[in-house]
Amino acid sequence: NQLTDAKVELESATNIVNFAEERLKNYDKDILEVQEEIKANEAEAARLDGVVVKCAEDKEALEAERIRLFSELNENVGGKNKYNEDRNVLLEKQTKINGELVAINSKVSDTERKLQQLAVDGAKLTADYTHATEQLREDYSLDIYGARLEADSKADDMTDEELKKEDTRITLAIARLGAINPAAIEEYEAIKERSEFLNKQYNDLCKAKNDLELIIGDINSGMTKRFNEAFKKINVHFANCYAKLFEGGTAVLKLTDPADVLNSGIDIEAQPPGKKLGSLYLLSGGERALTVIALLFALLSYQPSPFCILDEIDAALDDANIIRFSNFLKNYAINTQFIVITHRKGTMECADIMYGVTMEESGVSKLLSVKINAKENA
């Protein structure tokens, strides 16, 4: 019995030793895995340090580019504003001069009409004078001087009442002749000189206006050319992005007024797989949202950026479109780094790193991060 008990105890002890050895082997294996994970983390930390350095360099380059672009934008905006101000000043000056020119032309016309009337009245008076002189000579054999002497001699023989009547008659005759402006010729010359001066200024303004119109035409021509080139390239990118997002179909951008591209609107015609080509308003909400996303990425493809932030861009998409958008975004993220603010699980699944905010205690927020690729590899 003692021998049997000893064997049982020996077997039990052997099992315990074997179990301990197995646990030691597992511990060794875990230690090796931990060491490998430490090495991997160190390599990843080194890689991230390099990425941080590169990101800092890219940030400095982007900041310099942003400053340069803002400077160019301010210069362009300032030049445009100055041009508009100069143009408005010239237009106001032109309007004022046009008003003055109209008033002066009217005054000149009135003066010319008065001068013509005076010339007619003078010719009439000259004719009357000549006729009276001839009549005196034919009827009374007198010239003008003799008639004056005779009239003076008659006045000596006239009574006071007759002289008053004669004075009234002569006064009425003088009144019928009308007012005589002896300075009419001088006024006409002054107005004529003023009119010539204003016409010269008007011609200068017309020349300046034509020059400005030529400059505006050149600017509009250059803008039209650049817009057409960009519009064609964006249209190609839009068709490609649309086909990738919808896994088929076609989409195109069209100008509402091709003859005036700078003031033209833009229509979007889309044809999802299995549907007819139609306007954007004929699509469902999800299809419209996905079409607009395709247009956004077409613009990003025309002017690539190394960094982009998307805020709730997938809010209007259903589950099927979320999967398409996630696959498209994952493929597009090869050349562009994205930060996506979202609440959709499908979009989160395609992310490399997720950041979230949780509140374990009331009033205390905590930031969490998950490296999805590293977790899958582990």
C-alpha positions in Angstrom: 0.0 0.0 0.0 2.8 2.4 0.8 4.5 1.5 -2.6 1.2 2.1 -4.4 0.7 5.4 -2.5 4.3 6.4 -3.4 3.7 5.6 -7.1 0.5 7.7 -7.0 2.3 10.6 -5.4 5.2 10.2 -7.9 2.8 10.3 -10.8 1.0 13.3 -9.3 4.3 15.0 -8.8 5.3 14.1 -12.4 2.1 15.7 -13.7 2.7 18.8 -11.7 6.3 19.0 -13.0 5.1 18.5 -16.6 2.4 21.1 -16.1 5.0 23.5 -14.7 7.3 22.9 -17.6 4.5 23.5 -20.1 3.7 26.8 -18.4 7.4 27.7 -18.5 7.4 27.0 -22.2 4.3 29.2 -22.6 5.9 31.9 -20.6 9.0 31.7 -22.8 6.8 31.9 -25.9 4.9 34.9 -24.5 8.2 36.6 -23.7 9.4 36.1 -27.2 6.2 37.5 -28.6 6.4 40.5 -26.3 10.0 41.1 -27.4 9.0 40.9 -31.0 6.1 43.3 -30.4 8.5 45.6 -28.6 10.9 45.5 -31.6 7.9 46.1 -33.9 6.7 49.0 -31.8 10.2 50.5 -31.8 10.4 50.2 -35.6 6.9 51.7 -35.8 8.0 54.5 -33.5 11.1 55.2 -35.6 8.9 55.2 -38.7 6.4 57.6 -37.1 9.3 59.9 -36.1 10.3 60.0 -39.7 6.6 60.6 -40.7 6.4 63.4 -38.1 9.6 65.0 -39.5 8.2 64.7 -43.0 4.9 66.1 -41.9 6.6 69.1 -40.3 8.5 69.7 -43.5 5.3 69.3 -45.6 3.6 71.7 -43.1 6.3 74.3 -43.6 6.1 74.0 -47.4 2.3 74.1 -47.3 2.4 77.2 -45.0 4.8 78.9 -47.4 2.5 78.0 -50.3 -0.5 79.2 -48.4 1.2 82.6 -47.6 2.2 82.9 -51.3 -1.3 82.1 -52.5 -2.9 84.5 -50.0 -0.5 87.2 -51.2 -1.4 86.5 -54.8 -5.1 86.5 -53.9 -4.8 89.8 -52.0 -2.9 91.3 -55.0 -5.6 90.1 -57.4 -8.4 91.3 -55.2 -6.7 94.6 -54.6 -6.1 95.1 -58.4 -9.6 94.2 -59.2 -11.0 96.5 -56.5 -8.8 99.4 -57.7 -9.8 98.7 -61.3 -13.5 98.8 -60.3 -13.0 102.0 -58.3 -11.2 103.7 -61.2 -13.9 102.5 -63.6 -16.7 103.8 -61.3 -14.9 107.1 -61.0 -14.5 107.4 -64.8 -18.2 106.4 -65.3 -19.3 109.0 -62.8 -17.1 111.6 -64.4 -18.3 110.6 -67.8 -22.0 110.9 -66.7 -21.3 114.3 -65.2 -19.6 115.6 -68.3 -22.3 114.2 -70.5 -24.9 116.1 -68.4 -22.8 119.3 -68.6 -22.3 118.7 -72.4 -26.1 118.3 -72.9 -26.7 121.5 -70.9 -24.0 123.4 -72.9 -25.3 122.0 -76.2 -28.8 123.2 -75.2 -27.4 126.6 -74.3 -25.4 126.8 -77.5 -28.5 125.9 -79.5 -30.5 128.6 -77.7 -27.8 131.2 -78.3 -27.5 130.2 -82.0 -31.2 130.4 -82.3 -31.2 133.9 -80.7 -28.3 135.0 -82.9 -30.2 133.8 -86.0 -33.3 135.7 -84.8 -31.1 138.8 -84.2 -29.6 138.4 -87.6 -33.1 138.1 -89.1 -34.3 141.2 -87.1 -31.2 143.1 -88.1 -31.7 142.3 -91.8 -35.3 143.3 -91.4 -34.4 146.6 -89.8 -31.7 147.2 -92.5 -34.3 146.6 -95.1 -36.8 148.8 -93.4 -34.1 151.5 -93.1 -33.2 151.2 -96.7 -36.9 151.3 -97.8 -37.5 154.3 -95.6 -34.4 156.1 -97.0 -35.6 155.3 -100.6 -39.1 156.4 -99.8 -37.8 159.7 -98.3 -35.7 160.3 -101.4 -38.5 159.4 -103.8 -41.4 161.0 -102.0 -39.9 164.0 -100.3 -36.5 164.4 -102.1 -34.8 164.2 -98.6 -32.0 162.1 -97.2 -31.9 160.9 -93.6 -30.1 164.0 -92.3 -32.6 166.3 -94.0 -35.5 164.3 -92.6 -34.0 164.6 -89.1 -33.7 168.4 -89.5 -37.3 168.6 -90.7 -38.5 166.4 -87.9 -36.7 168.6 -85.4 -38.3 171.7 -87.0 -41.7 170.0 -86.9 -41.1 169.2 -83.2 -40.7 172.9 -82.5 -44.1 173.5 -84.0 -45.9 170.6 -82.1 -47.8 171.1 -78.9 -47.0 169.3 -75.7 -49.9 166.9 -76.2 -48.7 166.0 -79.7 -45.1 165.5 -78.5 -46.4 163.1 -75.7 -48.3 161.1 -78.4 -45.3 161.1 -80.7 -43.1 160.0 -77.7 -45.6 157.2 -76.9 -45.7 156.1 -80.5 -41.9 156.0 -80.8 -41.6 154.1 -77.5 -44.0 151.5 -78.6 -42.1 151.2 -81.9 -38.8 150.7 -80.0 -40.5 148.1 -77.7 -41.7 146.2 -80.8 -38.0 145.9 -81.9 -37.3 143.6 -78.9 -34.4 143.5 -76.5 -30.9 143.8 -78.0 -28.0 141.9 -76.3 -24.7 143.6 -77.3 -22.7 140.9 -75.5 -24.3 138.0 -77.5 -21.3 137.5 -79.7 -18.9 137.4 -76.7 -21.2 134.9 -74.9 -21.3 132.8 -78.0 -17.5 132.7 -78.3 -17.2 131.7 -74.6 -19.8 129.0 -74.9 -18.2 127.7 -78.1 -14.8 127.5 -76.4 -16.3 125.7 -73.4 -18.1 123.3 -75.8 -14.8 122.5 -77.6 -13.1 121.9 -74.3 -15.8 119.5 -73.1 -15.8 117.7 -76.5 -12.1 117.2 -76.1 -12.5 115.8 -72.6 -15.4 113.6 -73.9 -13.2 112.2 -76.6 -10.4 111.5 -74.1 -12.9 109.7 -71.9 -14.2 107.7 -74.8 -10.7 106.7 -75.7 -10.0 105.7 -72.1 -13.3 103.7 -72.1 -12.3 101.9 -75.2 -8.8 101.1 -73.8 -10.5 99.7 -70.6 -12.9 97.7 -72.6 -9.9 96.2 -74.5 -8.2 95.4 -71.2 -11.4 93.8 -69.8 -11.7 91.8 -73.0 -8.2 90.5 -72.8 -8.8 89.5 -69.1 -12.1 87.8 -69.9 -10.5 86.0 -72.8 -7.7 84.6 -70.6 -10.2 83.7 -67.9 -12.4 82.0 -70.4 -9.5 80.0 -71.8 -8.4 78.8 -68.4 -11.9 78.0 -67.3 -12.5 75.9 -70.5 -9.3 74.0 -69.9 -10.1 73.4 -66.2 -13.7 72.5 -67.0 -12.7 69.8 -69.6 -10.3 68.2 -67.2 -12.7 68.3 -64.2 -15.4 66.8 -66.5 -13.1 63.8 -67.2 -12.2 63.4 -63.5 -15.9 63.6 -62.6 -16.8 60.8 -65.1 -14.1 58.6 -63.7 -15.0 59.2 -60.0 -18.6 58.7 -60.8 -18.0 55.4 -62.5 -15.8 54.2 -59.6 -18.3 55.2 -56.9 -21.4 53.8 -58.6 -19.5 50.8 -60.1 -20.7 51.9 -63.5 -22.8 54.6 -65.1 -21.9 57.9 -66.6 -22.0 61.6 -65.5 -21.2 64.8 -67.3 -21.1 68.5 -66.5 -22.7 70.9 -69.0 -22.7 74.7 -69.2 -26.1 76.4 -69.4 -24.7 79.1 -71.6 -21.6 77.9 -73.5 -21.4 81.3 -75.3 -20.8 83.1 -72.0 -18.8 80.7 -69.8 -17.9 83.3 -67.2 -21.6 84.0 -66.4 -22.9 80.5 -67.3 -24.5 78.1 -64.8 -23.5 74.4 -64.7 -25.9 71.5 -65.0 -25.1 68.0 -63.8 -26.5 65.1 -65.8 -26.0 61.6 -64.3 -26.9 58.1 -65.3 -26.6 55.5 -62.5 -26.3 51.9 -63.7 -29.7 50.6 -64.9 -31.3 54.1 -65.1 -31.8 56.7 -67.8 -29.7 59.8 -68.2 -31.3 62.7 -66.4 -30.9 65.7 -64.3 -29.5 65.6 -60.8 -32.9 66.5 -59.4 -34.4 63.2 -60.7 -32.1 61.1 -58.6 -32.8 59.8 -55.1 -31.2 61.5 -52.0 -28.5 58.9 -51.7 -27.6 59.0 -55.4 -27.5 62.8 -55.4 -25.2 62.7 -52.3 -22.9 60.2 -54.0 -22.9 62.3 -57.2 -21.9 65.4 -55.3 -19.2 63.4 -53.6 -17.9 62.3 -57.1 -17.8 66.0 -58.1 -15.9 66.9 -54.9 -13.3 64.2 -55.6 -13.1 65.3 -59.3 -12.2 68.8 -58.1 -9.7 67.3 -55.7 -8.2 65.2 -58.6 -7.8 68.3 -60.7 -6.0 70.2 -57.9 -4.5 67.4 -55.7 -3.8 68.0 -52.1 -1.7 66.0 -49.7 -4.1 66.5 -46.9 -7.9 66.8 -46.7 -10.7 66.9 -44.0 -14.2 65.5 -44.7 -16.9 66.4 -42.2 -20.0 64.2 -42.2 -19.7 63.7 -46.0 -21.4 60.3 -45.8 -24.4 61.3 -43.6 -26.9 61.0 -46.4 -25.7 57.7 -47.7 -27.4 54.3 -47.1 -25.5 51.1 -46.2 -24.9 50.0 -49.8 -23.5 53.4 -50.8 -21.5 53.6 -47.6 -19.6 50.5 -48.7 -19.0 52.0 -52.2 -17.8 55.2 -50.7 -15.5 53.4 -48.2 -13.8 51.4 -50.9 -13.4 54.4 -53.1 -12.0 56.5 -50.2 -9.6 53.7 -49.2 -8.2 53.5 -52.8 -8.0 57.3 -53.1 -6.1 57.6 -49.8 -3.0 56.2 -51.4 -1.9 59.6 -52.5 -3.9 61.9 -50.1 -4.2 61.7 -46.4 -7.8 62.1 -45.1 -9.3 62.9 -41.7 -12.9 61.9 -41.8 -15.4 63.0 -39.2 -18.2 60.4 -39.3 -20.7 58.3 -37.3 -21.1 55.6 -39.9 -19.6 52.2 -39.1 -18.9 51.4 -42.8 -16.7 54.4 -43.1 -14.9 53.7 -39.8 -14.1 50.2 -41.0 -11.9 51.5 -43.8 -9.9 53.8 -41.5 -6.3 53.0 -40.5 -6.5 54.9 -37.2 -9.7 55.8 -35.3 -9.9 58.6 -32.7 -12.9 58.8 -30.4 -14.0 60.8 -27.3 -15.7 59.0 -24.4 -16.9 60.1 -21.0 -16.3 57.4 -18.4 -17.1 59.9 -15.6 -19.6 62.7 -15.7 -17.9 65.9 -17.0 -14.6 64.2 -17.8 -13.9 63.5 -21.5 -11.2 61.0 -22.6 -9.6 60.6 -26.0 -9.1 57.1 -27.3 -7.2 56.0 -30.4 -7.1 52.6 -32.2 -4.7 51.6 -34.9 -6.8 49.2 -36.9 -4.0 47.9 -39.2 -1.6 47.3 -36.3 -4.4 45.4 -34.4 -5.2 43.2 -37.4 -1.5 42.3 -37.8 -1.1 41.5 -34.1 
